[in-house]
Amino acid sequence: MDRLKLAWKAVIRRPVRSVLIIFGAAMSVFLFCVIGSVQSGLNSLLGQQEADRRLVVFQENKFCPATSHLPEIYEGELRKLDGVDDAVPIQVFTNNCRASLDVVVFLGVPPEKLRTIRDMELEQGSWDDYIGRSDAAVIGKDVATRRGIKVGETFSIGSYTIWVAGIFSSTNPAENSYFYTHLDYLQRGGMAIGDGFVTQFEVLLDATADPLKLQTEIDLLFASAQIATDTRTKGAFQQKSLGDLTHVIQFSSVLGYACVGLLFVLLMTTSLMGIQDRLKELAVMKVLGFSRFYVFQGVLAETVLVGVFGGALGVVAAVLMITQNPFSLSAEAVTIAFVASWQLSLQAILFSVIGAIAAGLLPAWFAANHPTISALQDA
């Protein structure tokens, strides 16, 4: 405990230097958390239970929702297949198919089926208002916060103007950035091909169904029909839609670990510079009877204190930014939410502690083993 007190006094005795080091460490950990939150969002999206137990039927050789048009009558054929519990037609409208941080995604579904295919809880508004009004929509809490939309207001984009009947939260973070409207409302919009066509079908499977076998069966069923289909599990469909963006996000994790490396270099360099200025002080401590091990522990404690304070500050700043201003990254109407998970926060704190300890070892060894007489003479 006395070593920690001594280390704390050494930290606050040089407030400007200590504050700069803490903020440098905080920035490194902040960047690690922000980059990691995108990877966490991707893992959450692809790791949903429904990712492998639901199929998405899309038009063959199409990539953007605006280019996929399937006859709505396919719904009846899909329901007849063994292993299919239900087939839900979905009309999709997005203002941008490219990768972007500010994409609006409207999903039109039969209103009576919304709560059966999505795990969501209405935090504000009324389901009756949503079902009873054709231009009504329920929207995710993240997009409501991001765009400042409240229940009872209208929101317009393209040729669509929806009335917000409710704001929901979902166990799937990506869902919190979607607008859910009535299917027929999106079908009648200026950007739609018209009644009788939808963008895709979401096929719900029973417990005995083989997803891979069934997706092949569906594509063979419609191979010679009016419009051929491309069927995939929901997880595979999302990965295909995200395309190269998935690889970019996975590569970005390397940058996150590089930020941890930057934290290590910053702490070690500044600690060594600080020791150079205090060699006489440390030599006097040795002359007064303090052991080399005591000096080693004191210097190491200083580095760890600064590193941990900086790391904790960076984690808090990242969590506050992500939760108070929810971000999402979208491509082809598939959304990845920035997720500030407890696992990521604990990992960042752990890396801060390990990095601070590793960075403090060399400066502490140098301080403990530097010749006492030499330090006094140089002074």
LUMKOL-305496 format. One record per residue (C-alpha): residue number from 1; x negated, y, z; residue in three letters. Coordinates in steps of 0.5 Angstrom, whole numbers, plus 500, padded with zeros to 3 digits. Layout:
BEGIN
{atom NUM,{X,Y,Z},ala}
...
This chain:
BEGIN
{atom 1,{500,500,500},met}
{atom 2,{494,505,502},asp}
{atom 3,{491,504,495},arg}
{atom 4,{498,506,492},leu}
{atom 5,{498,512,496},lys}
{atom 6,{491,514,494},leu}
{atom 7,{493,512,486},ala}
{atom 8,{499,517,487},trp}
{atom 9,{495,522,490},lys}
{atom 10,{490,522,484},ala}
{atom 11,{496,522,479},val}
{atom 12,{499,528,482},ile}
{atom 13,{493,532,483},arg}
{atom 14,{492,532,475},arg}
{atom 15,{499,534,473},pro}
{atom 16,{498,536,466},val}
{atom 17,{494,530,464},arg}
{atom 18,{499,525,468},ser}
{atom 19,{505,528,465},val}
{atom 20,{502,528,458},leu}
{atom 21,{500,521,459},ile}
{atom 22,{507,519,461},ile}
{atom 23,{510,522,455},phe}
{atom 24,{505,519,451},gly}
{atom 25,{507,512,454},ala}
{atom 26,{514,514,454},ala}
{atom 27,{514,515,446},met}
{atom 28,{511,509,445},ser}
{atom 29,{516,505,449},val}
{atom 30,{522,509,446},phe}
{atom 31,{520,507,439},leu}
{atom 32,{519,500,441},phe}
{atom 33,{526,500,443},cys}
{atom 34,{529,504,438},val}
{atom 35,{526,499,433},ile}
{atom 36,{528,493,437},gly}
{atom 37,{535,495,437},ser}
{atom 38,{536,494,430},val}
{atom 39,{533,487,430},gln}
{atom 40,{538,486,436},ser}
{atom 41,{544,488,432},gly}
{atom 42,{542,484,426},leu}
{atom 43,{541,478,431},asn}
{atom 44,{548,479,434},ser}
{atom 45,{551,480,427},leu}
{atom 46,{548,473,424},leu}
{atom 47,{549,470,431},gly}
{atom 48,{556,471,432},gln}
{atom 49,{560,464,433},gln}
{atom 50,{564,465,427},glu}
{atom 51,{558,466,422},ala}
{atom 52,{558,459,421},asp}
{atom 53,{565,457,422},arg}
{atom 54,{568,462,417},arg}
{atom 55,{568,462,409},leu}
{atom 56,{568,469,405},val}
{atom 57,{571,468,398},val}
{atom 58,{568,473,393},phe}
{atom 59,{568,474,386},gln}
{atom 60,{563,471,382},glu}
{atom 61,{556,475,380},asn}
{atom 62,{559,481,384},lys}
{atom 63,{555,485,389},phe}
{atom 64,{559,491,391},cys}
{atom 65,{566,491,394},pro}
{atom 66,{568,496,389},ala}
{atom 67,{566,491,384},thr}
{atom 68,{570,484,386},ser}
{atom 69,{577,483,385},his}
{atom 70,{580,477,386},leu}
{atom 71,{588,475,385},pro}
{atom 72,{592,475,391},glu}
{atom 73,{595,469,389},ile}
{atom 74,{589,465,391},tyr}
{atom 75,{591,466,398},glu}
{atom 76,{596,460,397},gly}
{atom 77,{591,455,394},glu}
{atom 78,{586,456,399},leu}
{atom 79,{591,455,405},arg}
{atom 80,{593,448,402},lys}
{atom 81,{586,445,402},leu}
{atom 82,{584,440,408},asp}
{atom 83,{580,443,413},gly}
{atom 84,{583,450,412},val}
{atom 85,{587,454,418},asp}
{atom 86,{588,460,414},asp}
{atom 87,{586,465,409},ala}
{atom 88,{586,472,410},val}
{atom 89,{586,477,404},pro}
{atom 90,{582,483,405},ile}
{atom 91,{581,489,401},gln}
{atom 92,{575,493,402},val}
{atom 93,{573,500,401},phe}
{atom 94,{566,504,402},thr}
{atom 95,{564,510,400},asn}
{atom 96,{557,508,399},asn}
{atom 97,{554,501,397},cys}
{atom 98,{547,502,398},arg}
{atom 99,{543,502,405},ala}
{atom 100,{545,508,409},ser}
{atom 101,{546,510,416},leu}
{atom 102,{553,514,415},asp}
{atom 103,{557,509,411},val}
{atom 104,{565,509,412},val}
{atom 105,{568,502,411},val}
{atom 106,{575,501,411},phe}
{atom 107,{578,494,411},leu}
{atom 108,{585,493,409},gly}
{atom 109,{588,486,412},val}
{atom 110,{595,484,413},pro}
{atom 111,{597,488,420},pro}
{atom 112,{600,482,423},glu}
{atom 113,{594,478,422},lys}
{atom 114,{588,483,425},leu}
{atom 115,{588,481,432},arg}
{atom 116,{588,473,430},thr}
{atom 117,{582,474,426},ile}
{atom 118,{578,479,430},arg}
{atom 119,{576,479,437},asp}
{atom 120,{578,486,439},met}
{atom 121,{581,490,445},glu}
{atom 122,{585,497,444},leu}
{atom 123,{582,502,449},glu}
{atom 124,{587,507,446},gln}
{atom 125,{593,508,442},gly}
{atom 126,{598,503,441},ser}
{atom 127,{599,496,437},trp}
{atom 128,{606,498,435},asp}
{atom 129,{604,505,432},asp}
{atom 130,{599,501,428},tyr}
{atom 131,{604,496,425},ile}
{atom 132,{610,500,424},gly}
{atom 133,{606,506,420},arg}
{atom 134,{603,504,413},ser}
{atom 135,{598,509,413},asp}
{atom 136,{596,507,420},ala}
{atom 137,{589,505,422},ala}
{atom 138,{585,502,428},val}
{atom 139,{578,504,428},ile}
{atom 140,{572,502,432},gly}
{atom 141,{570,506,438},lys}
{atom 142,{563,507,435},asp}
{atom 143,{565,510,429},val}
{atom 144,{570,514,433},ala}
{atom 145,{565,517,437},thr}
{atom 146,{560,518,432},arg}
{atom 147,{565,522,428},arg}
{atom 148,{569,525,433},gly}
{atom 149,{575,522,431},ile}
{atom 150,{581,521,437},lys}
{atom 151,{588,518,437},val}
{atom 152,{593,521,433},gly}
{atom 153,{588,525,428},glu}
{atom 154,{588,524,421},thr}
{atom 155,{581,522,417},phe}
{atom 156,{580,523,410},ser}
{atom 157,{575,520,405},ile}
{atom 158,{576,519,397},gly}
{atom 159,{583,518,396},ser}
{atom 160,{585,515,402},tyr}
{atom 161,{588,519,408},thr}
{atom 162,{589,515,415},ile}
{atom 163,{592,516,421},trp}
{atom 164,{589,514,427},val}
{atom 165,{593,509,431},ala}
{atom 166,{588,506,436},gly}
{atom 167,{581,506,438},ile}
{atom 168,{578,499,439},phe}
{atom 169,{572,495,442},ser}
{atom 170,{570,489,440},ser}
{atom 171,{565,483,442},thr}
{atom 172,{561,484,436},asn}
{atom 173,{558,490,436},pro}
{atom 174,{558,491,428},ala}
{atom 175,{566,491,428},glu}
{atom 176,{566,498,432},asn}
{atom 177,{564,501,426},ser}
{atom 178,{570,499,422},tyr}
{atom 179,{576,502,420},phe}
{atom 180,{582,497,420},tyr}
{atom 181,{588,499,415},thr}
{atom 182,{594,496,412},his}
{atom 183,{592,491,406},leu}
{atom 184,{598,494,402},asp}
{atom 185,{595,501,403},tyr}
{atom 186,{588,500,401},leu}
{atom 187,{591,496,395},gln}
{atom 188,{595,503,393},arg}
{atom 189,{589,508,393},gly}
{atom 190,{586,511,387},gly}
{atom 191,{580,507,388},met}
{atom 192,{583,500,388},ala}
{atom 193,{585,496,382},ile}
{atom 194,{592,495,384},gly}
{atom 195,{597,491,388},asp}
{atom 196,{596,483,387},gly}
{atom 197,{588,484,387},phe}
{atom 198,{584,484,393},val}
{atom 199,{576,484,395},thr}
{atom 200,{575,478,398},gln}
{atom 201,{578,472,402},phe}
{atom 202,{576,470,409},glu}
{atom 203,{578,463,410},val}
{atom 204,{578,460,417},leu}
{atom 205,{576,453,418},leu}
{atom 206,{579,448,423},asp}
{atom 207,{574,444,428},ala}
{atom 208,{573,438,423},thr}
{atom 209,{572,442,417},ala}
{atom 210,{565,442,413},asp}
{atom 211,{563,449,411},pro}
{atom 212,{558,447,406},leu}
{atom 213,{563,442,403},lys}
{atom 214,{569,446,403},leu}
{atom 215,{565,452,400},gln}
{atom 216,{563,448,394},thr}
{atom 217,{570,445,393},glu}
{atom 218,{573,452,393},ile}
{atom 219,{569,455,388},asp}
{atom 220,{570,448,383},leu}
{atom 221,{578,450,384},leu}
{atom 222,{577,457,381},phe}
{atom 223,{572,455,376},ala}
{atom 224,{577,455,371},ser}
{atom 225,{582,460,374},ala}
{atom 226,{583,467,372},gln}
{atom 227,{577,469,376},ile}
{atom 228,{571,465,378},ala}
{atom 229,{569,465,386},thr}
{atom 230,{563,465,390},asp}
{atom 231,{564,462,397},thr}
{atom 232,{559,462,402},arg}
{atom 233,{559,462,410},thr}
{atom 234,{560,469,413},lys}
{atom 235,{553,469,416},gly}
{atom 236,{550,467,409},ala}
{atom 237,{555,472,406},phe}
{atom 238,{552,478,410},gln}
{atom 239,{545,476,409},gln}
{atom 240,{546,476,402},lys}
{atom 241,{550,483,402},ser}
{atom 242,{544,486,406},leu}
{atom 243,{539,483,402},gly}
{atom 244,{532,486,402},asp}
{atom 245,{534,490,408},leu}
{atom 246,{534,484,412},thr}
{atom 247,{527,483,411},his}
{atom 248,{525,490,412},val}
{atom 249,{528,490,419},ile}
{atom 250,{524,484,421},gln}
{atom 251,{518,487,418},phe}
{atom 252,{520,493,422},ser}
{atom 253,{519,489,429},ser}
{atom 254,{511,489,427},val}
{atom 255,{512,497,428},leu}
{atom 256,{515,496,434},gly}
{atom 257,{509,491,437},tyr}
{atom 258,{504,496,434},ala}
{atom 259,{508,502,439},cys}
{atom 260,{506,497,444},val}
{atom 261,{499,497,442},gly}
{atom 262,{499,504,442},leu}
{atom 263,{501,505,449},leu}
{atom 264,{495,500,451},phe}
{atom 265,{490,504,447},val}
{atom 266,{493,511,450},leu}
{atom 267,{492,509,457},leu}
{atom 268,{485,506,456},met}
{atom 269,{482,512,453},thr}
{atom 270,{485,517,457},thr}
{atom 271,{484,513,464},ser}
{atom 272,{476,512,461},leu}
{atom 273,{476,520,460},met}
{atom 274,{479,521,467},gly}
{atom 275,{474,516,470},ile}
{atom 276,{468,520,467},gln}
{atom 277,{470,526,470},asp}
{atom 278,{471,523,477},arg}
{atom 279,{464,519,477},leu}
{atom 280,{462,523,483},lys}
{atom 281,{468,523,487},glu}
{atom 282,{468,515,486},leu}
{atom 283,{461,515,488},ala}
{atom 284,{462,519,495},val}
{atom 285,{468,513,496},met}
{atom 286,{463,508,496},lys}
{atom 287,{458,511,500},val}
{atom 288,{463,512,505},leu}
{atom 289,{464,505,505},gly}
{atom 290,{470,503,500},phe}
{atom 291,{468,497,497},ser}
{atom 292,{467,496,489},arg}
{atom 293,{474,492,489},phe}
{atom 294,{478,497,493},tyr}
{atom 295,{475,502,488},val}
{atom 296,{477,497,482},phe}
{atom 297,{484,497,485},gln}
{atom 298,{485,504,486},gly}
{atom 299,{483,506,479},val}
{atom 300,{488,500,476},leu}
{atom 301,{494,502,480},ala}
{atom 302,{493,509,477},glu}
{atom 303,{493,507,470},thr}
{atom 304,{499,502,472},val}
{atom 305,{503,507,475},leu}
{atom 306,{503,512,469},val}
{atom 307,{504,506,464},gly}
{atom 308,{510,504,468},val}
{atom 309,{513,511,469},phe}
{atom 310,{512,512,462},gly}
{atom 311,{515,506,460},gly}
{atom 312,{521,506,464},ala}
{atom 313,{522,514,462},leu}
{atom 314,{522,511,454},gly}
{atom 315,{527,505,456},val}
{atom 316,{532,510,459},val}
{atom 317,{531,515,453},ala}
{atom 318,{532,510,448},ala}
{atom 319,{538,507,452},val}
{atom 320,{542,513,453},leu}
{atom 321,{541,515,445},met}
{atom 322,{543,509,443},ile}
{atom 323,{549,508,447},thr}
{atom 324,{551,516,447},gln}
{atom 325,{550,517,440},asn}
{atom 326,{552,510,437},pro}
{atom 327,{548,508,430},phe}
{atom 328,{549,503,425},ser}
{atom 329,{546,501,419},leu}
{atom 330,{550,499,413},ser}
{atom 331,{549,496,406},ala}
{atom 332,{555,493,401},glu}
{atom 333,{560,494,407},ala}
{atom 334,{556,490,412},val}
{atom 335,{554,494,418},thr}
{atom 336,{549,493,423},ile}
{atom 337,{550,496,430},ala}
{atom 338,{544,499,434},phe}
{atom 339,{544,494,440},val}
{atom 340,{541,497,446},ala}
{atom 341,{541,490,450},ser}
{atom 342,{539,488,457},trp}
{atom 343,{534,483,454},gln}
{atom 344,{530,489,450},leu}
{atom 345,{530,493,456},ser}
{atom 346,{527,488,460},leu}
{atom 347,{522,486,455},gln}
{atom 348,{520,493,454},ala}
{atom 349,{519,494,461},ile}
{atom 350,{515,488,461},leu}
{atom 351,{510,490,456},phe}
{atom 352,{509,497,459},ser}
{atom 353,{507,493,465},val}
{atom 354,{503,488,462},ile}
{atom 355,{500,493,457},gly}
{atom 356,{498,498,463},ala}
{atom 357,{495,493,467},ile}
{atom 358,{491,491,461},ala}
{atom 359,{489,498,459},ala}
{atom 360,{487,499,466},gly}
{atom 361,{482,493,467},leu}
{atom 362,{476,496,463},leu}
{atom 363,{476,503,466},pro}
{atom 364,{477,500,473},ala}
{atom 365,{471,495,472},trp}
{atom 366,{467,501,470},phe}
{atom 367,{469,505,476},ala}
{atom 368,{467,500,481},ala}
{atom 369,{461,498,477},asn}
{atom 370,{458,505,475},his}
{atom 371,{451,506,479},pro}
{atom 372,{453,510,485},thr}
{atom 373,{446,514,485},ile}
{atom 374,{446,515,478},ser}
{atom 375,{453,518,479},ala}
{atom 376,{451,523,485},leu}
{atom 377,{444,525,481},gln}
{atom 378,{448,526,474},asp}
{atom 379,{453,531,479},ala}
